[in-house]
Amino acid sequence: MKLHASGEDYLETILVIHKKMGMVRSVDVSRHMGVSKPSVCVAVNTLKDGGFLTIDEGYFLYLTDIDREVAEKIYERDCFFTEQLIAAGVDPKTAEVDACRMEHVISNESFNG
């Protein structure tokens, strides 16, 4: 299953929340991303069915080892572009939004330069 930009955003969000809180629930993802709980439910089930994450009996979300690496790379790109845009004088909120768009379209070759 190919991961689309929205799926990458969910993986990155799960990683960020896990780094901050240690545990991740769908409601945490909903709050962090500003999307509805039903939207998160659909996305989580799609990611689970695609083998990108697991859910335990307490409904906590966990990235698989391979997808943790994918999420780390996405997060690295996001941070890099956000920092570069802010350094160039872009408003931090705008920089975050634009960095999120940029992280999905740049090739590995261009990013790793």
GROMACS elastic network, one bead per residue, 0.5 to 0.9 nm:
[ bonds ]
;  ai    aj funct       b0    kb
    1    50     6  0.59837   500
    1    51     6  0.85861   500
    2    50     6  0.86723   500
    3     6     6  0.80295   500
    3     7     6  0.57146   500
    3     8     6  0.65142   500
    3    47     6  0.86413   500
    3    50     6  0.88540   500
    4     7     6  0.52318   500
    4     8     6  0.62748   500
    4     9     6  0.87182   500
    4   104     6  0.86499   500
    5     9     6  0.62037   500
    5    10     6  0.87619   500
    5   101     6  0.85800   500
    5   104     6  0.60451   500
    5   105     6  0.88384   500
    6    10     6  0.63778   500
    6    11     6  0.87675   500
    6    43     6  0.85173   500
    7    10     6  0.50937   500
    7    11     6  0.62925   500
    7    12     6  0.86039   500
    7    43     6  0.71664   500
    7    44     6  0.88631   500
    7    46     6  0.86897   500
    7    47     6  0.72148   500
    8    11     6  0.50763   500
    8    12     6  0.60829   500
    8    13     6  0.84929   500
    8    70     6  0.82291   500
    8    71     6  0.70231   500
    8    74     6  0.72688   500
    8   104     6  0.80935   500
    9    12     6  0.51133   500
    9    13     6  0.60637   500
    9    14     6  0.86057   500
    9    33     6  0.88044   500
    9    71     6  0.85127   500
    9    74     6  0.82800   500
    9   100     6  0.81504   500
   10    13     6  0.50162   500
   10    14     6  0.61311   500
   10    15     6  0.85711   500
   10    29     6  0.76622   500
   10    33     6  0.83607   500
   10    40     6  0.84240   500
   10    43     6  0.76564   500
   10    44     6  0.80890   500
   10    47     6  0.87854   500
   10    71     6  0.88896   500
   11    14     6  0.51639   500
   11    15     6  0.62295   500
   11    16     6  0.86975   500
   11    47     6  0.86346   500
   11    52     6  0.81644   500
   11    53     6  0.84457   500
   11    63     6  0.74662   500
   11    67     6  0.76385   500
   11    68     6  0.78450   500
   11    70     6  0.81039   500
   11    71     6  0.55183   500
   11    72     6  0.89968   500
   11    74     6  0.86199   500
   12    15     6  0.50663   500
   12    16     6  0.61714   500
   12    17     6  0.86304   500
   12    68     6  0.86546   500
   12    70     6  0.84707   500
   12    72     6  0.72393   500
   12    73     6  0.89071   500
   12    74     6  0.64964   500
   12    75     6  0.59689   500
   13    16     6  0.50818   500
   13    17     6  0.60947   500
   13    18     6  0.84005   500
   13    29     6  0.65957   500
   13    32     6  0.73731   500
   13    33     6  0.74410   500
   13    71     6  0.84616   500
   13    75     6  0.87506   500
   14    17     6  0.52496   500
   14    18     6  0.60044   500
   14    19     6  0.85877   500
   14    24     6  0.65171   500
   14    25     6  0.85943   500
   14    26     6  0.89617   500
   14    28     6  0.86014   500
   14    29     6  0.66635   500
   14    61     6  0.75837   500
   14    62     6  0.78541   500
   14    63     6  0.76670   500
   14    71     6  0.84564   500
   15    18     6  0.50773   500
   15    19     6  0.61813   500
   15    20     6  0.87269   500
   15    24     6  0.86168   500
   15    62     6  0.87024   500
   15    63     6  0.76549   500
   15    68     6  0.72027   500
   15    71     6  0.65062   500
   15    72     6  0.74497   500
   15    75     6  0.82746   500
   16    19     6  0.51438   500
   16    20     6  0.63531   500
   16    21     6  0.86368   500
   16    75     6  0.80643   500
   17    20     6  0.50701   500
   17    21     6  0.58058   500
   17    22     6  0.72418   500
   17    23     6  0.73752   500
   17    24     6  0.62551   500
   17    28     6  0.75157   500
   17    29     6  0.76338   500
   17    32     6  0.80943   500
   18    21     6  0.52640   500
   18    23     6  0.52880   500
   18    24     6  0.57534   500
   18    62     6  0.85528   500
   19    22     6  0.58003   500
   19    23     6  0.83577   500
   20    23     6  0.84743   500
   21    24     6  0.72873   500
   23    60     6  0.65635   500
   23    61     6  0.74233   500
   23    62     6  0.82248   500
   24    27     6  0.82986   500
   24    28     6  0.63065   500
   24    29     6  0.74201   500
   24    59     6  0.86181   500
   24    60     6  0.54310   500
   24    61     6  0.53781   500
   24    62     6  0.74354   500
   25    28     6  0.52810   500
   25    29     6  0.66753   500
   25    30     6  0.88698   500
   25    58     6  0.88642   500
   25    59     6  0.64103   500
   25    61     6  0.58264   500
   26    29     6  0.50760   500
   26    30     6  0.62080   500
   26    31     6  0.87260   500
   26    37     6  0.71402   500
   26    40     6  0.63432   500
   26    41     6  0.69843   500
   26    44     6  0.77114   500
   26    59     6  0.78741   500
   26    60     6  0.76012   500
   26    61     6  0.73943   500
   27    31     6  0.62170   500
   27    32     6  0.85648   500
   27    36     6  0.88579   500
   27    37     6  0.64180   500
   27    40     6  0.80043   500
   28    31     6  0.52292   500
   28    32     6  0.60916   500
   28    33     6  0.85579   500
   29    32     6  0.51133   500
   29    33     6  0.59880   500
   29    34     6  0.81137   500
   29    35     6  0.81755   500
   29    37     6  0.84242   500
   29    40     6  0.70463   500
   30    33     6  0.54346   500
   30    34     6  0.56458   500
   30    35     6  0.51080   500
   30    36     6  0.58722   500
   30    37     6  0.56049   500
   30    38     6  0.88712   500
   30    39     6  0.81063   500
   30    40     6  0.61259   500
   31    34     6  0.51296   500
   31    35     6  0.68982   500
   31    36     6  0.82054   500
   31    37     6  0.85636   500
   32    35     6  0.80821   500
   33    36     6  0.88253   500
   35    38     6  0.84813   500
   35    39     6  0.65844   500
   35    40     6  0.71146   500
   36    39     6  0.52393   500
   36    40     6  0.64926   500
   36    41     6  0.87440   500
   37    40     6  0.50753   500
   37    41     6  0.61328   500
   37    42     6  0.87548   500
   38    42     6  0.62876   500
   38    43     6  0.86360   500
   39    42     6  0.52673   500
   39    43     6  0.62466   500
   39    44     6  0.85441   500
   40    43     6  0.50347   500
   40    44     6  0.58449   500
   40    45     6  0.83889   500
   41    44     6  0.51504   500
   41    45     6  0.60702   500
   41    46     6  0.85205   500
   42    45     6  0.52514   500
   42    46     6  0.61714   500
   42    47     6  0.86552   500
   43    46     6  0.50686   500
   43    47     6  0.61233   500
   43    48     6  0.84586   500
   44    47     6  0.50712   500
   44    48     6  0.59340   500
   44    49     6  0.84650   500
   44    53     6  0.79377   500
   44    55     6  0.89951   500
   44    61     6  0.84948   500
   45    49     6  0.59781   500
   45    50     6  0.84049   500
   46    49     6  0.51368   500
   46    50     6  0.60917   500
   46    51     6  0.86759   500
   46    52     6  0.86715   500
   47    51     6  0.62519   500
   47    52     6  0.50919   500
   47    53     6  0.60610   500
   47    54     6  0.85103   500
   48    51     6  0.51442   500
   48    52     6  0.56531   500
   48    54     6  0.57923   500
   48    55     6  0.76334   500
   49    52     6  0.76125   500
   49    53     6  0.83137   500
   49    54     6  0.89788   500
   50    53     6  0.79959   500
   51    54     6  0.74237   500
   51    64     6  0.76521   500
   51    67     6  0.88253   500
   52    62     6  0.87970   500
   52    63     6  0.62905   500
   52    64     6  0.59719   500
   52    65     6  0.89980   500
   52    66     6  0.81152   500
   52    67     6  0.58514   500
   52    68     6  0.87538   500
   53    61     6  0.67884   500
   53    62     6  0.54330   500
   53    64     6  0.52904   500
   53    67     6  0.75133   500
   54    60     6  0.82713   500
   54    61     6  0.58984   500
   54    62     6  0.52011   500
   54    63     6  0.64176   500
   54    64     6  0.69710   500
   55    58     6  0.77967   500
   55    59     6  0.55038   500
   55    60     6  0.54889   500
   55    62     6  0.62522   500
   55    63     6  0.89543   500
   56    59     6  0.52270   500
   56    60     6  0.55822   500
   56    61     6  0.69261   500
   56    62     6  0.80647   500
   57    60     6  0.74930   500
   58    61     6  0.89893   500
   62    68     6  0.88351   500
   63    66     6  0.79975   500
   63    67     6  0.58577   500
   63    68     6  0.54862   500
   63    71     6  0.85875   500
   64    67     6  0.51739   500
   64    68     6  0.59701   500
   64    69     6  0.87427   500
   65    68     6  0.50938   500
   65    69     6  0.66236   500
   65    70     6  0.89418   500
   66    69     6  0.53124   500
   66    70     6  0.65876   500
   66    71     6  0.88664   500
   67    71     6  0.60044   500
   67    72     6  0.83569   500
   68    71     6  0.50122   500
   68    72     6  0.60370   500
   68    73     6  0.86542   500
   69    72     6  0.50143   500
   69    73     6  0.63065   500
   69    74     6  0.86982   500
   70    73     6  0.52511   500
   70    74     6  0.63243   500
   70    75     6  0.86459   500
   71    74     6  0.50422   500
   71    75     6  0.60252   500
   71    76     6  0.84724   500
   72    75     6  0.50322   500
   72    76     6  0.60198   500
   72    77     6  0.86487   500
   73    77     6  0.62794   500
   73    78     6  0.85916   500
   74    77     6  0.52388   500
   74    78     6  0.61861   500
   74    79     6  0.87171   500
   74   100     6  0.89982   500
   74   103     6  0.65887   500
   74   104     6  0.79024   500
   75    79     6  0.61346   500
   75    80     6  0.84964   500
   75   103     6  0.84973   500
   76    79     6  0.52686   500
   76    80     6  0.61112   500
   76    81     6  0.86822   500
   76   103     6  0.89286   500
   77    80     6  0.50432   500
   77    81     6  0.61181   500
   77    82     6  0.83909   500
   77    99     6  0.79209   500
   77   100     6  0.85304   500
   77   102     6  0.83675   500
   77   103     6  0.55385   500
   77   104     6  0.88448   500
   77   111     6  0.78915   500
   78    81     6  0.54143   500
   78    82     6  0.60078   500
   78    83     6  0.85223   500
   78    96     6  0.76942   500
   78    99     6  0.54835   500
   78   100     6  0.58595   500
   78   101     6  0.87982   500
   78   102     6  0.78760   500
   78   103     6  0.57669   500
   79    82     6  0.51254   500
   79    83     6  0.60384   500
   79    84     6  0.85377   500
   79    96     6  0.84488   500
   79    99     6  0.77558   500
   80    83     6  0.53008   500
   80    84     6  0.61972   500
   80    85     6  0.86788   500
   80    99     6  0.81350   500
   81    84     6  0.50318   500
   81    85     6  0.60530   500
   81    86     6  0.84963   500
   81    95     6  0.77235   500
   81    96     6  0.81286   500
   81    98     6  0.81853   500
   81    99     6  0.50497   500
   81   100     6  0.82166   500
   81   102     6  0.74542   500
   81   103     6  0.75393   500
   82    85     6  0.52849   500
   82    86     6  0.61573   500
   82    87     6  0.85474   500
   82    92     6  0.75444   500
   82    94     6  0.88995   500
   82    95     6  0.52169   500
   82    96     6  0.54028   500
   82    97     6  0.84319   500
   82    98     6  0.77330   500
   82    99     6  0.52435   500
   82   100     6  0.82246   500
   83    86     6  0.51984   500
   83    87     6  0.60574   500
   83    88     6  0.85873   500
   83    92     6  0.86983   500
   83    95     6  0.79189   500
   83    96     6  0.88149   500
   83    99     6  0.88508   500
   84    87     6  0.50756   500
   84    88     6  0.62219   500
   84    89     6  0.88592   500
   84    90     6  0.88971   500
   84    95     6  0.84749   500
   85    89     6  0.65343   500
   85    90     6  0.54470   500
   85    91     6  0.81363   500
   85    92     6  0.79699   500
   85    94     6  0.87431   500
   85    95     6  0.55184   500
   85    96     6  0.85038   500
   85    98     6  0.84729   500
   85    99     6  0.78063   500
   86    89     6  0.51082   500
   86    91     6  0.63451   500
   86    92     6  0.58190   500
   86    94     6  0.88639   500
   86    95     6  0.61415   500
   86    96     6  0.88480   500
   87    90     6  0.72641   500
   89    92     6  0.85989   500
   90    93     6  0.84127   500
   90    94     6  0.66908   500
   90    95     6  0.58679   500
   91    94     6  0.53382   500
   91    95     6  0.59758   500
   91    96     6  0.87167   500
   92    96     6  0.61733   500
   92    97     6  0.87429   500
   93    96     6  0.52357   500
   93    97     6  0.64852   500
   93    98     6  0.87501   500
   94    97     6  0.51848   500
   94    98     6  0.60881   500
   94    99     6  0.83699   500
   95    98     6  0.51878   500
   95    99     6  0.58217   500
   95   100     6  0.84672   500
   96    99     6  0.51250   500
   96   100     6  0.62003   500
   96   101     6  0.88375   500
   97   100     6  0.52682   500
   97   101     6  0.66553   500
   97   102     6  0.89117   500
   98   101     6  0.51443   500
   98   102     6  0.62053   500
   98   103     6  0.86967   500
   99   103     6  0.60390   500
   99   104     6  0.88742   500
  100   103     6  0.54340   500
  100   104     6  0.70173   500
  101   104     6  0.57919   500
  101   105     6  0.71005   500
  102   105     6  0.55259   500
  102   106     6  0.63239   500
  103   106     6  0.60077   500
  103   107     6  0.88230   500
  104   107     6  0.83501   500
  106   109     6  0.82877   500
  106   110     6  0.65337   500
  106   111     6  0.65486   500
  107   110     6  0.53121   500
  107   111     6  0.62114   500
  107   112     6  0.85277   500
  108   111     6  0.51039   500
  108   112     6  0.58623   500
  108   113     6  0.81321   500
  109   112     6  0.53860   500
  109   113     6  0.58229   500
